[in-house]
Amino acid sequence: MAAAKKEQKRSFETLMERLEEIVELLEQGELPLDKAISLYEEGAKISAECNDFLAATELKIKKLTKDVRGSVVIEDFEEREENA
């Protein structure tokens, strides 16, 4: 269980570094099939974790703003920057 908590705390950058390592190893094509499959599975899990991380980050980027009537609206950060 402690290993699961440690794995959850990995940063996006750490996850991407590991994913790049896995891709490099698989691209070399010199691994035994069972090792390649194991690395592929690990890479798929890391990819899903990165996607979840990015989705959560996107939600954090959304800003709460007030429209002209004082109502609170959610506006994408990028749209706000373009309109400024």
Stockholm file with secondary structure:
# STOCKHOLM 1.0

chainA/1-84         MAAAKKEQKRSFETLMERLEEIVELLEQGELPLDKAISLYEEGAKISAECNDFLAATELKIKKLTKDVRGSVVIEDFEEREENA
#=GR chainA/1-84 SS CHHHHHHHTCCHHHHHHHHHHHHHHHHHTCSCHHHHHHHHHHHHHHHHHHHHHHHHHHHHHCEEEECTTSCEEEECHHHHHHHC
#=GC SS_cons        CHHHHHHHTCCHHHHHHHHHHHHHHHHHTCSCHHHHHHHHHHHHHHHHHHHHHHHHHHHHHCEEEECTTSCEEEECHHHHHHHC
//
